[in-house]
Amino acid sequence: MLELVHPLSAPIESLFPPTTAAGWLVVLALILFAGAYVGVCLLAAVWVRQDAGRTGRARPTLWAGAVGLSLLGGGLVGLFLLVAYLWSREPPHPSVIGE
């Protein structure tokens, strides 16, 4: 009897069968890259949240959420938001050497 299997319920081996060691290394590399990308996005969001709170910026959680979710969602919009956040920060006060 023919059994129908929904594609999303099929194991990953049947959807993408890497039959060689190189194929499994590609899958492992993609999983590691995805994990590293998510980690970097979360670290950027946490840093923006802490920096915005430290500098007294209005709505630091909103900034962190917008940057973090945009980086996770597409990358380029999040990168523009991160640059806009960094651009709008107040410059550090220069120290005068010799005083």
C-alpha positions as CSV (number, residue, x, y, z in Angstrom):
1,M,0.0,0.0,0.0
2,L,1.3,3.5,-0.9
3,E,1.8,5.7,2.1
4,L,1.8,9.5,1.7
5,V,4.2,11.4,3.9
6,H,3.9,15.1,4.4
7,P,7.2,16.7,3.4
8,L,7.5,18.6,6.7
9,S,7.1,15.5,8.8
10,A,9.7,13.6,6.9
11,P,13.1,13.3,8.5
12,I,15.8,15.7,7.4
13,E,17.8,12.8,5.9
14,S,15.1,12.2,3.3
15,L,14.7,15.9,2.5
16,F,18.4,16.6,2.1
17,P,20.4,13.4,2.0
18,P,24.1,14.2,2.4
19,T,25.5,10.8,1.6
20,T,29.1,11.7,1.9
21,A,31.2,13.0,4.7
22,A,31.6,16.3,2.8
23,G,27.9,16.6,2.6
24,W,27.6,16.3,6.4
25,L,30.4,18.8,6.9
26,V,28.4,21.3,4.7
27,V,25.3,20.7,6.9
28,L,27.4,21.1,10.1
29,A,29.1,24.3,8.7
30,L,25.6,25.8,7.9
31,I,24.3,25.0,11.4
32,L,27.4,26.5,13.0
33,F,27.2,29.6,10.9
34,A,23.5,30.0,11.7
35,G,24.2,29.6,15.4
36,A,27.0,32.1,15.3
37,Y,24.9,34.6,13.3
38,V,22.0,34.4,15.9
39,G,24.6,34.8,18.7
40,V,26.1,37.9,17.1
41,C,22.6,39.4,16.6
42,L,21.7,38.7,20.2
43,L,25.0,40.2,21.4
44,A,24.4,43.3,19.3
45,A,20.9,43.7,20.7
46,V,22.2,43.2,24.3
47,W,25.0,45.7,23.8
48,V,22.6,48.3,22.2
49,R,20.2,47.8,25.2
50,Q,23.0,48.3,27.8
51,D,24.5,51.2,25.9
52,A,21.2,53.0,25.5
53,G,20.4,52.6,29.1
54,R,23.8,53.8,30.2
55,T,23.7,56.9,28.0
56,G,20.2,57.8,29.1
57,R,18.6,57.3,25.7
58,A,14.8,57.1,25.5
59,R,13.3,53.6,25.0
60,P,16.5,51.5,25.1
61,T,14.5,48.3,24.8
62,L,12.9,49.5,21.6
63,W,16.3,50.3,20.1
64,A,17.6,46.8,21.2
65,G,14.5,45.0,19.8
66,A,14.5,46.9,16.5
67,V,18.2,46.3,15.9
68,G,18.2,42.7,17.1
69,L,15.0,41.6,15.2
70,S,16.1,43.5,12.0
71,L,19.5,41.8,12.1
72,L,17.9,38.4,12.5
73,G,15.2,39.1,9.9
74,G,17.2,40.4,7.0
75,G,20.5,41.8,8.1
76,L,20.7,44.9,5.9
77,V,18.0,46.9,7.6
78,G,19.4,45.9,11.0
79,L,22.8,47.0,9.9
80,F,21.4,50.4,8.9
81,L,19.6,50.7,12.3
82,L,22.8,49.8,14.1
83,V,24.7,52.5,12.1
84,A,21.9,55.0,12.8
85,Y,22.1,54.2,16.5
86,L,25.9,54.6,16.5
87,W,25.8,57.8,14.4
88,S,23.3,59.4,16.8
89,R,25.3,58.7,19.9
90,E,27.0,61.7,21.5
91,P,30.7,61.8,20.8
92,P,33.0,61.0,23.7
93,H,34.5,64.0,25.4
94,P,38.1,64.4,24.2
95,S,40.7,64.4,26.9
96,V,43.3,67.1,26.9
97,I,46.8,65.8,27.2
98,G,49.2,67.7,29.5
99,E,46.6,69.2,31.9
